[in-house]
């Protein structure tokens, strides 16, 4: 079994973040790994300090907390997103989100109604000015598969052609 097959099986059983360290550095390999559920991808050679910083960032994003505070709860459609524990639920069903999926969803929700370009999303979520912007499209596609009844006709994450993506507020979903 290769690493991509492992990732596919692993994410069905666990929601722990995954950081891949690999000598493979082609854009296709990185995009494929992110598409299969990796939260971060570090290519060899790498700085141990950078690796530790990425691990700390992943753990910080995934730290669980059990706060009942309503300021940490966002509801949209049938979904409840707990921003403190990084949990998305549809009723009682837990929906697994990778760290990047969570970060993109939260960013879009926080800017609901506003169209965000892939560059803006990449800059805010990855924290970098430069990178492969197709990763944004990969993650949006993965989010739609998890959120939308029909990902081909999205209700929550809308594509604004030639511009980017926007989160559609609840009051617009039922129109």
C-alpha positions in Angstrom: 0.0 0.0 0.0 1.4 3.4 -0.9 1.0 6.5 1.2 -2.0 7.8 -0.7 -3.9 4.6 -0.2 -3.0 4.7 3.5 -4.2 8.3 3.8 -7.5 7.4 2.2 -8.1 4.5 4.7 -6.6 6.4 7.7 -9.0 9.4 7.4 -12.0 7.1 7.5 -10.9 5.9 10.9 -9.2 9.0 12.5 -9.4 12.7 12.4 -5.8 13.3 13.6 -4.0 15.8 11.4 -1.5 14.4 8.9 1.8 16.0 7.9 3.7 14.3 5.1 7.4 14.5 4.9 8.6 13.3 1.5 11.3 13.5 -1.1 8.6 13.7 -3.7 8.3 17.4 -4.6 6.3 17.6 -7.8 3.2 19.8 -7.8 1.1 16.7 -8.7 2.4 14.7 -5.7 1.7 17.6 -3.3 -1.8 18.2 -4.7 -2.6 14.5 -4.7 -1.5 14.2 -1.1 -3.6 17.2 0.0 -6.5 15.8 -2.0 -6.3 12.5 -0.1 -6.4 14.3 3.2 -2.9 15.4 4.2 -3.0 18.7 6.2 0.5 19.7 5.5 3.3 18.6 3.1 7.0 19.2 3.8 9.6 18.2 1.2 13.1 17.0 1.9 15.5 18.5 2.7 13.8 20.6 5.4 14.7 22.6 8.4 13.9 20.9 11.7 12.8 24.2 13.1 10.3 24.7 10.2 9.0 21.1 10.7 8.5 21.7 14.4 6.6 24.9 13.7 4.3 23.2 11.2 3.6 20.4 13.7 2.8 22.9 16.5 0.5 24.8 14.1 -1.3 21.6 13.2 -1.7 20.6 16.8 -2.9 24.1 17.8 -5.6 24.0 15.1 -6.8 20.5 16.2 -6.7 21.0 19.9 -10.0 19.8 21.4 -11.9 21.8 24.0 -15.3 21.3 25.4 -16.7 24.7 25.6 -20.4 25.2 25.6 -19.9 28.9 24.8 -22.2 30.0 22.0 -19.6 32.4 20.6 -17.6 29.2 19.5 -20.7 27.7 17.7 -21.6 28.6 14.2 -24.8 27.2 12.7 -25.6 27.1 9.0 -28.3 24.9 7.4 -28.3 21.6 9.2 -24.7 22.0 10.3 -23.1 23.1 13.6 -19.4 24.1 13.6 -17.6 24.3 16.9 -14.6 26.6 16.3 -12.9 25.8 19.6 -13.0 22.0 19.2 -12.8 22.1 15.4 -15.8 19.8 15.0 -18.4 19.9 12.3 -21.7 18.1 12.9 -24.8 17.5 10.9 -27.3 16.7 13.7 -25.5 14.0 15.8 -23.3 12.9 12.9 -19.7 14.1 13.0 -18.2 15.2 9.7 -14.4 14.8 9.5 -12.6 17.9 8.3 -8.9 18.1 7.7 -7.2 21.1 9.3 -7.0 23.0 6.0 -10.7 22.2 5.2 -11.6 23.5 8.6 -9.5 26.7 8.1 -11.0 27.4 4.7 -14.6 26.8 5.8 -14.1 29.0 8.8 -12.5 31.8 6.7 -15.4 31.6 4.2 -18.0 31.7 6.9 -16.3 34.6 8.6 -16.4 36.5 5.3 -19.9 35.3 4.3 -21.4 37.1 1.5 -18.0 38.5 0.3 -16.3 36.9 -2.6 -12.8 35.8 -1.8 -10.2 35.1 -4.5 -8.1 32.0 -4.4 -5.1 34.3 -3.7 -6.9 35.8 -0.6 -7.9 32.3 0.7 -4.4 31.0 0.1 -2.8 34.0 1.9 -5.1 33.7 4.9 -5.2 29.9 5.3 -1.7 29.0 4.3 -0.1 32.2 5.6 1.9 32.6 2.5 1.9 34.9 -0.5 3.3 32.3 -2.8 2.2 28.7 -3.5 0.0 26.5 -5.7 -3.4 28.1 -5.8 -5.0 25.0 -7.2 -4.8 23.6 -3.7 -7.6 26.0 -2.8 -9.8 24.5 -5.5 -9.0 21.0 -4.3 -10.0 21.8 -0.8 -13.2 23.6 -1.8 -14.1 20.6 -3.9 -13.5 18.3 -0.9 -15.6 20.6 1.3 -18.5 20.6 -1.2 -18.5 16.8 -1.2 -18.9 16.8 2.6 -21.4 19.7 2.9 -23.5 19.7 -0.2 -26.4 17.5 -1.1 -25.3 17.8 -4.7 -21.7 19.1 -5.0 -22.3 20.0 -8.6 -25.0 22.5 -7.5 -23.6 24.0 -4.3 -25.7 25.9 -1.8 -23.1 26.8 0.8 -19.9 27.5 -1.0 -20.6 29.2 -4.3 -18.2 29.8 -7.1 -18.3 33.3 -8.5 -16.9 32.7 -11.9 -13.7 34.5 -12.7 -13.5 35.8 -9.1 -13.4 33.1 -6.5 -15.6 31.7 -3.8 -18.2 32.9 -1.3 -20.1 31.4 1.6 -23.8 31.8 1.1 -25.5 32.9 4.3 -28.5 30.8 5.5 -31.0 33.4 4.5 -29.9 33.1 0.9 -29.7 29.3 0.9 -33.4 28.7 0.8 -34.1 31.2 -2.0 
